[in-house]
Amino acid sequence: MKLPSFPPGYVYIGLFFGLTLLVLGGVGLLIFLSTHPRTIPAAVVLFPAALTLEPASLEARAAIVYDPSNNRILFTKNSNQQLPLASLTKLMVAEVVLEKKSPAMLVSITPDDLRPEGDWGLRAGDMVSLGDLLKFGLVASSNDAMAAAARALGSNYLADMNLAAVNLGFTQTYFLNPTGLDINQTISGGYGSAYDVARLTALFYKRHPGFFEDTSAASVSIHASGRLLTSHATALPLFAIPGFAGAKTGYTDLAGGNLAVVFDAEVGRPLVAVVLGSTEEGRFSDIKKLITAARLPAQAGADATSTTP
């Protein structure tokens, strides 16, 4: 099909008007930009920032500071290394028990429950609520109380604990007893990494905040067949720390000093700090160093987006 032809004058007029509109449009854009300057966003500052703490300054063999709100790791020292857990094992006992049983359930104390190391005043035949046993095990780190609480799950309680670890993705964690006590000179009652423990602590605090916050009290009292049993908290050296929400301690010959703590970096922003393989006293000074470093002001450009240790 033959296209219509136009006189040359019309073509020139069209080109003139087209170029004129293009020039006017460009001028208008320049005027708009000059009167509406762009706002360049400032660098995003993450809070809390990654910790500027030298790992060698800690006595612990492994440590971590973990932000559960966004799965950020703010500090790591060998945090994926598998180490003995000692009484941090009791966190998993409490988690599994509370997911499967009512805290109001009454448990009869047996002689087998009293076999683990330590004496917190329980007697064979005592009737104690499951909630009280867990409180005694978490706050005072009572071995007999936690052994009785685990038994409430039935004879396969260790399988339940290990299955929970698998389902939660705790790749370095497994349990051989409910207390974390050393089985002999070379085998611990439970193993895990600082990273696994941090996530377990965060989960337990989220699901059962009342039980975890009980550990921030100076002592714990429970009723056993009409008797009142009282014991001091094992986390007493941390109580002066502002924003301290609770902690679980652990210590054995194989594990050394272990500690898992929840604290507020700011109001409503809980963080988890864990140290494994420190000393009996060093675990507390290590944790205090981590908390102090975590509360330093955020610094521009801090890169703390890692989600793996």
Contacts in CASP RR format, 6 or more apart in sequence:
PFRMAT RR
TARGET T0000
AUTHOR 0000-0000-0000
METHOD contacts of the structure
MODEL  1
MKLPSFPPGYVYIGLFFGLTLLVLGGVGLLIFLSTHPRTIPAAVVLFPAA
LTLEPASLEARAAIVYDPSNNRILFTKNSNQQLPLASLTKLMVAEVVLEK
KSPAMLVSITPDDLRPEGDWGLRAGDMVSLGDLLKFGLVASSNDAMAAAA
RALGSNYLADMNLAAVNLGFTQTYFLNPTGLDINQTISGGYGSAYDVARL
TALFYKRHPGFFEDTSAASVSIHASGRLLTSHATALPLFAIPGFAGAKTG
YTDLAGGNLAVVFDAEVGRPLVAVVLGSTEEGRFSDIKKLITAARLPAQA
GADATSTTP
42 300 0 8 1.000
43 300 0 8 1.000
43 301 0 8 1.000
44 301 0 8 1.000
45 298 0 8 1.000
45 299 0 8 1.000
45 300 0 8 1.000
45 301 0 8 1.000
45 302 0 8 1.000
46 72 0 8 1.000
46 298 0 8 1.000
46 301 0 8 1.000
46 302 0 8 1.000
46 303 0 8 1.000
46 304 0 8 1.000
46 305 0 8 1.000
47 265 0 8 1.000
47 266 0 8 1.000
47 298 0 8 1.000
48 67 0 8 1.000
48 74 0 8 1.000
48 265 0 8 1.000
48 269 0 8 1.000
48 271 0 8 1.000
48 294 0 8 1.000
48 295 0 8 1.000
48 298 0 8 1.000
48 304 0 8 1.000
49 74 0 8 1.000
49 296 0 8 1.000
49 297 0 8 1.000
49 298 0 8 1.000
49 299 0 8 1.000
49 302 0 8 1.000
49 304 0 8 1.000
50 74 0 8 1.000
50 75 0 8 1.000
50 302 0 8 1.000
50 303 0 8 1.000
50 304 0 8 1.000
51 65 0 8 1.000
51 74 0 8 1.000
51 75 0 8 1.000
51 290 0 8 1.000
51 293 0 8 1.000
51 294 0 8 1.000
51 296 0 8 1.000
52 293 0 8 1.000
52 296 0 8 1.000
52 299 0 8 1.000
53 75 0 8 1.000
53 289 0 8 1.000
53 290 0 8 1.000
53 293 0 8 1.000
55 63 0 8 1.000
55 77 0 8 1.000
57 289 0 8 1.000
58 77 0 8 1.000
58 275 0 8 1.000
58 278 0 8 1.000
58 286 0 8 1.000
58 289 0 8 1.000
58 290 0 8 1.000
59 277 0 8 1.000
59 278 0 8 1.000
59 279 0 8 1.000
59 282 0 8 1.000
59 283 0 8 1.000
59 285 0 8 1.000
59 286 0 8 1.000
60 77 0 8 1.000
60 257 0 8 1.000
60 275 0 8 1.000
60 276 0 8 1.000
60 277 0 8 1.000
60 278 0 8 1.000
60 282 0 8 1.000
60 283 0 8 1.000
60 286 0 8 1.000
61 78 0 8 1.000
61 81 0 8 1.000
61 83 0 8 1.000
61 276 0 8 1.000
61 277 0 8 1.000
61 278 0 8 1.000
62 77 0 8 1.000
62 78 0 8 1.000
62 79 0 8 1.000
62 81 0 8 1.000
62 83 0 8 1.000
62 193 0 8 1.000
62 194 0 8 1.000
62 274 0 8 1.000
62 275 0 8 1.000
62 276 0 8 1.000
62 277 0 8 1.000
63 75 0 8 1.000
63 76 0 8 1.000
63 77 0 8 1.000
63 78 0 8 1.000
63 79 0 8 1.000
63 194 0 8 1.000
63 273 0 8 1.000
63 274 0 8 1.000
63 275 0 8 1.000
63 276 0 8 1.000
63 286 0 8 1.000
63 290 0 8 1.000
64 73 0 8 1.000
64 75 0 8 1.000
64 76 0 8 1.000
64 77 0 8 1.000
64 79 0 8 1.000
64 194 0 8 1.000
64 195 0 8 1.000
64 198 0 8 1.000
64 272 0 8 1.000
64 273 0 8 1.000
64 274 0 8 1.000
64 309 0 8 1.000
65 73 0 8 1.000
65 74 0 8 1.000
65 75 0 8 1.000
65 271 0 8 1.000
65 272 0 8 1.000
65 273 0 8 1.000
65 290 0 8 1.000
65 293 0 8 1.000
65 294 0 8 1.000
66 72 0 8 1.000
66 73 0 8 1.000
66 74 0 8 1.000
66 195 0 8 1.000
66 198 0 8 1.000
66 199 0 8 1.000
66 202 0 8 1.000
66 271 0 8 1.000
66 272 0 8 1.000
66 273 0 8 1.000
66 274 0 8 1.000
67 73 0 8 1.000
67 74 0 8 1.000
67 265 0 8 1.000
67 271 0 8 1.000
67 272 0 8 1.000
68 199 0 8 1.000
68 202 0 8 1.000
68 206 0 8 1.000
68 270 0 8 1.000
68 271 0 8 1.000
68 272 0 8 1.000
69 269 0 8 1.000
69 270 0 8 1.000
71 307 0 8 1.000
72 304 0 8 1.000
72 305 0 8 1.000
72 306 0 8 1.000
72 307 0 8 1.000
73 79 0 8 1.000
73 195 0 8 1.000
73 304 0 8 1.000
73 306 0 8 1.000
73 307 0 8 1.000
73 308 0 8 1.000
73 309 0 8 1.000
74 271 0 8 1.000
74 294 0 8 1.000
74 304 0 8 1.000
75 290 0 8 1.000
75 293 0 8 1.000
75 294 0 8 1.000
76 194 0 8 1.000
76 195 0 8 1.000
76 309 0 8 1.000
77 194 0 8 1.000
78 194 0 8 1.000
79 193 0 8 1.000
79 194 0 8 1.000
79 195 0 8 1.000
79 198 0 8 1.000
79 274 0 8 1.000
79 309 0 8 1.000
80 172 0 8 1.000
80 193 0 8 1.000
80 194 0 8 1.000
80 195 0 8 1.000
80 308 0 8 1.000
80 309 0 8 1.000
81 172 0 8 1.000
81 193 0 8 1.000
81 194 0 8 1.000
81 276 0 8 1.000
82 172 0 8 1.000
82 191 0 8 1.000
82 192 0 8 1.000
82 193 0 8 1.000
83 191 0 8 1.000
83 192 0 8 1.000
83 193 0 8 1.000
83 194 0 8 1.000
83 255 0 8 1.000
83 276 0 8 1.000
83 277 0 8 1.000
84 180 0 8 1.000
84 182 0 8 1.000
84 188 0 8 1.000
84 189 0 8 1.000
84 190 0 8 1.000
84 191 0 8 1.000
84 252 0 8 1.000
84 254 0 8 1.000
84 255 0 8 1.000
84 256 0 8 1.000
84 258 0 8 1.000
84 276 0 8 1.000
84 277 0 8 1.000
85 173 0 8 1.000
85 180 0 8 1.000
85 188 0 8 1.000
85 189 0 8 1.000
85 190 0 8 1.000
85 191 0 8 1.000
85 192 0 8 1.000
85 197 0 8 1.000
85 250 0 8 1.000
85 255 0 8 1.000
85 258 0 8 1.000
85 276 0 8 1.000
86 180 0 8 1.000
86 181 0 8 1.000
86 188 0 8 1.000
86 250 0 8 1.000
86 251 0 8 1.000
86 252 0 8 1.000
86 254 0 8 1.000
86 255 0 8 1.000
86 256 0 8 1.000
86 257 0 8 1.000
86 258 0 8 1.000
87 141 0 8 1.000
87 143 0 8 1.000
87 179 0 8 1.000
87 180 0 8 1.000
87 248 0 8 1.000
87 249 0 8 1.000
87 250 0 8 1.000
87 251 0 8 1.000
87 252 0 8 1.000
87 258 0 8 1.000
88 180 0 8 1.000
88 197 0 8 1.000
88 248 0 8 1.000
88 250 0 8 1.000
88 258 0 8 1.000
88 260 0 8 1.000
89 175 0 8 1.000
89 177 0 8 1.000
89 178 0 8 1.000
89 179 0 8 1.000
89 180 0 8 1.000
89 189 0 8 1.000
89 190 0 8 1.000
90 137 0 8 1.000
90 138 0 8 1.000
90 141 0 8 1.000
90 146 0 8 1.000
90 178 0 8 1.000
90 179 0 8 1.000
90 180 0 8 1.000
90 248 0 8 1.000
91 138 0 8 1.000
91 197 0 8 1.000
91 200 0 8 1.000
91 201 0 8 1.000
91 204 0 8 1.000
91 248 0 8 1.000
91 260 0 8 1.000
92 161 0 8 1.000
92 164 0 8 1.000
92 165 0 8 1.000
92 173 0 8 1.000
92 175 0 8 1.000
92 200 0 8 1.000
93 134 0 8 1.000
93 146 0 8 1.000
93 149 0 8 1.000
93 150 0 8 1.000
93 157 0 8 1.000
93 161 0 8 1.000
93 178 0 8 1.000
94 134 0 8 1.000
94 137 0 8 1.000
94 138 0 8 1.000
94 146 0 8 1.000
94 149 0 8 1.000
94 204 0 8 1.000
94 208 0 8 1.000
94 211 0 8 1.000
95 164 0 8 1.000
95 200 0 8 1.000
95 203 0 8 1.000
95 204 0 8 1.000
95 207 0 8 1.000
95 208 0 8 1.000
96 153 0 8 1.000
96 157 0 8 1.000
96 160 0 8 1.000
96 161 0 8 1.000
96 164 0 8 1.000
97 130 0 8 1.000
97 134 0 8 1.000
97 149 0 8 1.000
97 150 0 8 1.000
97 152 0 8 1.000
97 153 0 8 1.000
98 134 0 8 1.000
98 207 0 8 1.000
98 208 0 8 1.000
98 211 0 8 1.000
99 164 0 8 1.000
99 207 0 8 1.000
100 153 0 8 1.000
100 160 0 8 1.000
101 130 0 8 1.000
101 152 0 8 1.000
101 153 0 8 1.000
102 130 0 8 1.000
103 129 0 8 1.000
103 130 0 8 1.000
103 131 0 8 1.000
103 134 0 8 1.000
104 129 0 8 1.000
104 130 0 8 1.000
104 131 0 8 1.000
105 129 0 8 1.000
105 130 0 8 1.000
105 152 0 8 1.000
106 127 0 8 1.000
106 128 0 8 1.000
106 129 0 8 1.000
106 130 0 8 1.000
107 127 0 8 1.000
107 128 0 8 1.000
107 129 0 8 1.000
107 130 0 8 1.000
107 133 0 8 1.000
107 148 0 8 1.000
107 149 0 8 1.000
107 151 0 8 1.000
107 152 0 8 1.000
108 125 0 8 1.000
108 126 0 8 1.000
108 127 0 8 1.000
109 122 0 8 1.000
109 123 0 8 1.000
109 124 0 8 1.000
109 125 0 8 1.000
109 126 0 8 1.000
109 127 0 8 1.000
109 128 0 8 1.000
109 144 0 8 1.000
109 148 0 8 1.000
109 224 0 8 1.000
110 124 0 8 1.000
110 125 0 8 1.000
110 148 0 8 1.000
110 151 0 8 1.000
111 124 0 8 1.000
112 147 0 8 1.000
112 151 0 8 1.000
113 122 0 8 1.000
113 124 0 8 1.000
113 144 0 8 1.000
113 147 0 8 1.000
113 148 0 8 1.000
113 151 0 8 1.000
114 122 0 8 1.000
114 123 0 8 1.000
114 124 0 8 1.000
114 144 0 8 1.000
115 144 0 8 1.000
115 147 0 8 1.000
116 143 0 8 1.000
116 144 0 8 1.000
116 147 0 8 1.000
116 177 0 8 1.000
116 179 0 8 1.000
116 181 0 8 1.000
117 143 0 8 1.000
117 181 0 8 1.000
118 142 0 8 1.000
118 143 0 8 1.000
118 144 0 8 1.000
119 144 0 8 1.000
120 136 0 8 1.000
120 140 0 8 1.000
120 142 0 8 1.000
120 143 0 8 1.000
120 144 0 8 1.000
120 145 0 8 1.000
120 229 0 8 1.000
120 231 0 8 1.000
121 224 0 8 1.000
121 229 0 8 1.000
122 128 0 8 1.000
122 142 0 8 1.000
122 144 0 8 1.000
122 145 0 8 1.000
122 148 0 8 1.000
122 224 0 8 1.000
122 229 0 8 1.000
123 224 0 8 1.000
123 225 0 8 1.000
125 225 0 8 1.000
126 224 0 8 1.000
126 225 0 8 1.000
126 227 0 8 1.000
127 224 0 8 1.000
127 225 0 8 1.000
128 145 0 8 1.000
128 148 0 8 1.000
128 222 0 8 1.000
128 223 0 8 1.000
128 224 0 8 1.000
128 225 0 8 1.000
129 222 0 8 1.000
129 223 0 8 1.000
130 149 0 8 1.000
130 152 0 8 1.000
131 149 0 8 1.000
131 211 0 8 1.000
132 145 0 8 1.000
132 222 0 8 1.000
132 223 0 8 1.000
132 224 0 8 1.000
133 142 0 8 1.000
133 145 0 8 1.000
133 146 0 8 1.000
133 148 0 8 1.000
133 149 0 8 1.000
133 152 0 8 1.000
133 222 0 8 1.000
134 145 0 8 1.000
134 146 0 8 1.000
134 149 0 8 1.000
134 211 0 8 1.000
135 211 0 8 1.000
135 214 0 8 1.000
135 220 0 8 1.000
135 222 0 8 1.000
136 142 0 8 1.000
136 145 0 8 1.000
136 146 0 8 1.000
136 220 0 8 1.000
136 222 0 8 1.000
136 229 0 8 1.000
136 231 0 8 1.000
137 143 0 8 1.000
137 145 0 8 1.000
137 146 0 8 1.000
137 149 0 8 1.000
138 211 0 8 1.000
138 212 0 8 1.000
138 214 0 8 1.000
138 215 0 8 1.000
138 248 0 8 1.000
139 214 0 8 1.000
139 215 0 8 1.000
139 217 0 8 1.000
139 219 0 8 1.000
139 220 0 8 1.000
139 231 0 8 1.000
139 233 0 8 1.000
139 234 0 8 1.000
140 220 0 8 1.000
140 231 0 8 1.000
140 232 0 8 1.000
140 233 0 8 1.000
140 234 0 8 1.000
141 234 0 8 1.000
141 248 0 8 1.000
141 249 0 8 1.000
141 250 0 8 1.000
142 231 0 8 1.000
143 179 0 8 1.000
143 181 0 8 1.000
145 222 0 8 1.000
146 178 0 8 1.000
146 179 0 8 1.000
147 178 0 8 1.000
147 179 0 8 1.000
149 178 0 8 1.000
150 157 0 8 1.000
150 161 0 8 1.000
150 178 0 8 1.000
151 157 0 8 1.000
153 160 0 8 1.000
157 178 0 8 1.000
158 175 0 8 1.000
158 176 0 8 1.000
158 177 0 8 1.000
158 178 0 8 1.000
161 175 0 8 1.000
161 178 0 8 1.000
162 174 0 8 1.000
162 175 0 8 1.000
165 173 0 8 1.000
165 174 0 8 1.000
165 175 0 8 1.000
165 196 0 8 1.000
168 199 0 8 1.000
168 200 0 8 1.000
168 203 0 8 1.000
169 196 0 8 1.000
170 192 0 8 1.000
170 193 0 8 1.000
170 196 0 8 1.000
170 199 0 8 1.000
170 200 0 8 1.000
171 193 0 8 1.000
171 196 0 8 1.000
172 191 0 8 1.000
172 192 0 8 1.000
172 193 0 8 1.000
172 195 0 8 1.000
172 196 0 8 1.000
173 190 0 8 1.000
173 191 0 8 1.000
173 192 0 8 1.000
173 193 0 8 1.000
173 196 0 8 1.000
173 197 0 8 1.000
173 200 0 8 1.000
174 190 0 8 1.000
174 191 0 8 1.000
174 192 0 8 1.000
175 189 0 8 1.000
175 190 0 8 1.000
175 191 0 8 1.000
176 183 0 8 1.000
176 187 0 8 1.000
176 188 0 8 1.000
176 189 0 8 1.000
176 190 0 8 1.000
177 183 0 8 1.000
177 189 0 8 1.000
177 190 0 8 1.000
179 189 0 8 1.000
180 188 0 8 1.000
180 189 0 8 1.000
180 190 0 8 1.000
180 252 0 8 1.000
181 189 0 8 1.000
181 252 0 8 1.000
182 188 0 8 1.000
182 189 0 8 1.000
182 252 0 8 1.000
182 253 0 8 1.000
182 254 0 8 1.000
182 255 0 8 1.000
183 189 0 8 1.000
185 253 0 8 1.000
185 254 0 8 1.000
186 254 0 8 1.000
187 254 0 8 1.000
188 252 0 8 1.000
188 254 0 8 1.000
188 255 0 8 1.000
192 276 0 8 1.000
193 276 0 8 1.000
193 309 0 8 1.000
194 274 0 8 1.000
194 275 0 8 1.000
194 276 0 8 1.000
194 309 0 8 1.000
195 309 0 8 1.000
197 260 0 8 1.000
197 274 0 8 1.000
197 276 0 8 1.000
198 260 0 8 1.000
198 272 0 8 1.000
198 273 0 8 1.000
198 274 0 8 1.000
200 260 0 8 1.000
201 212 0 8 1.000
201 248 0 8 1.000
201 260 0 8 1.000
201 261 0 8 1.000
201 262 0 8 1.000
201 272 0 8 1.000
201 274 0 8 1.000
202 262 0 8 1.000
202 270 0 8 1.000
202 272 0 8 1.000
204 211 0 8 1.000
204 212 0 8 1.000
205 212 0 8 1.000
205 245 0 8 1.000
205 262 0 8 1.000
205 270 0 8 1.000
205 272 0 8 1.000
212 245 0 8 1.000
212 246 0 8 1.000
212 262 0 8 1.000
213 245 0 8 1.000
213 246 0 8 1.000
214 220 0 8 1.000
215 233 0 8 1.000
215 235 0 8 1.000
215 246 0 8 1.000
215 247 0 8 1.000
215 248 0 8 1.000
216 233 0 8 1.000
216 235 0 8 1.000
216 239 0 8 1.000
216 244 0 8 1.000
216 245 0 8 1.000
216 246 0 8 1.000
216 247 0 8 1.000
217 233 0 8 1.000
218 232 0 8 1.000
218 233 0 8 1.000
218 236 0 8 1.000
218 239 0 8 1.000
219 230 0 8 1.000
219 231 0 8 1.000
219 232 0 8 1.000
219 233 0 8 1.000
220 230 0 8 1.000
220 231 0 8 1.000
220 233 0 8 1.000
221 228 0 8 1.000
221 229 0 8 1.000
221 230 0 8 1.000
222 228 0 8 1.000
222 229 0 8 1.000
223 229 0 8 1.000
233 239 0 8 1.000
234 249 0 8 1.000
234 250 0 8 1.000
235 246 0 8 1.000
235 247 0 8 1.000
235 248 0 8 1.000
235 249 0 8 1.000
235 259 0 8 1.000
235 261 0 8 1.000
237 284 0 8 1.000
238 244 0 8 1.000
238 246 0 8 1.000
238 247 0 8 1.000
238 261 0 8 1.000
238 284 0 8 1.000
238 287 0 8 1.000
238 288 0 8 1.000
241 263 0 8 1.000
241 288 0 8 1.000
241 291 0 8 1.000
242 264 0 8 1.000
243 263 0 8 1.000
243 264 0 8 1.000
244 261 0 8 1.000
244 263 0 8 1.000
245 261 0 8 1.000
245 262 0 8 1.000
245 263 0 8 1.000
245 264 0 8 1.000
245 270 0 8 1.000
246 261 0 8 1.000
246 262 0 8 1.000
246 263 0 8 1.000
247 259 0 8 1.000
247 260 0 8 1.000
247 261 0 8 1.000
247 262 0 8 1.000
247 287 0 8 1.000
248 259 0 8 1.000
248 260 0 8 1.000
249 257 0 8 1.000
249 258 0 8 1.000
249 259 0 8 1.000
249 283 0 8 1.000
250 257 0 8 1.000
250 258 0 8 1.000
250 259 0 8 1.000
250 283 0 8 1.000
251 257 0 8 1.000
251 258 0 8 1.000
251 280 0 8 1.000
251 283 0 8 1.000
255 276 0 8 1.000
255 277 0 8 1.000
256 277 0 8 1.000
256 278 0 8 1.000
256 279 0 8 1.000
256 280 0 8 1.000
256 283 0 8 1.000
257 275 0 8 1.000
257 276 0 8 1.000
257 277 0 8 1.000
257 278 0 8 1.000
257 279 0 8 1.000
257 280 0 8 1.000
257 282 0 8 1.000
257 283 0 8 1.000
258 274 0 8 1.000
258 275 0 8 1.000
258 276 0 8 1.000
258 277 0 8 1.000
258 278 0 8 1.000
258 283 0 8 1.000
259 273 0 8 1.000
259 274 0 8 1.000
259 275 0 8 1.000
259 278 0 8 1.000
259 283 0 8 1.000
259 284 0 8 1.000
259 286 0 8 1.000
259 287 0 8 1.000
260 272 0 8 1.000
260 273 0 8 1.000
260 274 0 8 1.000
261 272 0 8 1.000
261 273 0 8 1.000
261 274 0 8 1.000
261 287 0 8 1.000
261 291 0 8 1.000
262 270 0 8 1.000
262 271 0 8 1.000
262 272 0 8 1.000
263 270 0 8 1.000
263 271 0 8 1.000
263 273 0 8 1.000
263 291 0 8 1.000
263 294 0 8 1.000
264 270 0 8 1.000
264 271 0 8 1.000
265 271 0 8 1.000
265 294 0 8 1.000
265 295 0 8 1.000
271 294 0 8 1.000
273 287 0 8 1.000
273 290 0 8 1.000
273 291 0 8 1.000
273 294 0 8 1.000
275 283 0 8 1.000
275 286 0 8 1.000
275 287 0 8 1.000
275 290 0 8 1.000
277 283 0 8 1.000
278 286 0 8 1.000
END
